[in-house]
Amino acid sequence: MLSYPKNKINVLLLENISQDSYDMFHKDGFNVKLIKDAYEEEEMATAIKDVHILGIRSKTNITLKVLENAHRLLSVGCFCIGTNQVDLGLSQKNGIPVFNAPYSNTRSVAELVIAQIINLARQTGDRSKELHQGKWSKVSKNCYEIRGKTLGIVGYGHIGTQVSILAEALGMKILYYDIIVQMPIGNARAVGSYQELLENSDFVSFHVPGNSDTVNLFSEKEIQILKKDSYVINYSRGQVVNIEALAKAIRDDKIAGAAVDVFPEEPSSNSDPFHSPLQNLPNVILTPHIGGSTEEAQKNIALEVTTKLIKYINNGSTTTAVNFPNVELPLLKENYRILNVHKNLPGFLRDINTIVSDLGGNILSQYLGTSAEIGYLIMDIDKKLGDKVKEKIEEHPNTIKTRILY
């Protein structure tokens, strides 16, 4: 099944998305452009005008200004776990489904978190830096095995549970806290409050989404609750841990060490400088947002998100879209398929069925998914009426976006 010629469908992939994604789009006939860097808002607002499919990672923000210029945009793919860089509500109102890859880099992040737990406990970052400076410092003071220590996991989702499994296999005791009731895996134990987790953990690792509830989730107040000489790991979102408060706690010897991979402000490209209050502090391991940056993870993310985008363009399926009614559609070898996004108001489906009936047409199959704001209607109809039906539906005052597949 095809829409209008694929070589006229423009795909823009930003932020050094895997070549595998480019190859998949190119093989399917799309016009693809691959850019290494992120775009700032002004640049994105200009570039988006001719884009039908946009692929981003975590640094490019899809804002009101960008969407106001996105007249041809059909879908956005976030080649990462999070989608907070996209205005999901406004995208939905404009008939633009957003897809992501919630599972593909889970193992990569979990493995690196475990590595950093061990590195912090043994102070290997400091020892390595000293050797590079020509200083031999073979010490065992304040260096520990992680076996028997307690790991507190804040956010027991896909990554949190993977960290739990790996840490328990190494002999750690696992506590976790989540605002949603989650079943424990292995011998992990849920605690009744965030405070209880902080009071009883030797290591605290954050795996929560980025939203208003998690901004400064760990700051001065939580530092006072935390066990002395414990360790903090943040591989979730940059706003979750208050960097200034954490740096002060390290300098004041209230916290024994920290591993941080995400920051409130991050360079938009590898050529830009990086500055943080955490730089040059003892037993602090800083990494440049590489939790999911493995060959395996990037390949898996490219496969997952690109497959979803191509499937949506080719047959209209929105399964797993984060801001859209989820509709799984069968392949169609003959006839036409109308894909319509409309305001979810009473009477629309009646009006559309009347349009088809008045034209003397027959609806071969019909699917409808709704959210509070929009409805997503798919109809398979006779070829002879396809274009006429599309034109009439587009004229309906509640229609947001309509396209046709041949």
HELIX and SHEET records of a PDB file:
HELIX    1   1 LYS A    6  LYS A    8  5                                   3    
HELIX    2   2 GLN A   19  LYS A   27  1                                   9    
HELIX    3   3 GLU A   41  ALA A   47  1                                   7    
HELIX    4   4 ILE A   48  ASP A   50  5                                   3    
HELIX    5   5 LEU A   64  GLU A   68  1                                   5    
HELIX    6   6 LEU A   88  LYS A   93  1                                   6    
HELIX    7   7 THR A  106  ARG A  122  1                                  17    
HELIX    8   8 THR A  124  HIS A  132  1                                   9    
HELIX    9   9 HIS A  158  ALA A  169  1                                  12    
HELIX   10  10 TYR A  194  ASN A  200  1                                   7    
HELIX   11  11 GLU A  220  ILE A  225  1                                   6    
HELIX   12  12 ILE A  243  ARG A  251  1                                   9    
HELIX   13  13 GLU A  295  ASN A  315  1                                  21    
HELIX   14  14 PHE A  348  ASP A  358  1                                  11    
HELIX   15  15 LYS A  383  LEU A  385  5                                   3    
HELIX   16  16 GLY A  386  GLU A  395  1                                  10    
SHEET    1   A 5 ASN A  31  LEU A  34  0                                        
SHEET    2   A 5 ASN A  10  LEU A  13  1                                        
SHEET    3   A 5 ILE A  53  ILE A  56  1                                        
SHEET    4   A 5 SER A  75  CYS A  78  1                                        
SHEET    5   A 5 VAL A  98  PHE A  99  1                                        
SHEET    1   B 7 ARG A 189  ALA A 190  0                                        
SHEET    2   B 7 LYS A 173  TYR A 177  1                                        
SHEET    3   B 7 THR A 150  VAL A 154  1                                        
SHEET    4   B 7 PHE A 203  PHE A 206  1                                        
SHEET    5   B 7 SER A 230  ASN A 234  1                                        
SHEET    6   B 7 ILE A 255  VAL A 260  1                                        
SHEET    7   B 7 VAL A 284  LEU A 286  1                                        
SHEET    1   C 4 ILE A 363  THR A 370  0                                        
SHEET    2   C 4 ILE A 374  ILE A 381 -1                                        
SHEET    3   C 4 TYR A 336  LYS A 343 -1                                        
SHEET    4   C 4 THR A 399  LEU A 405 -1                                        
END                                                                             
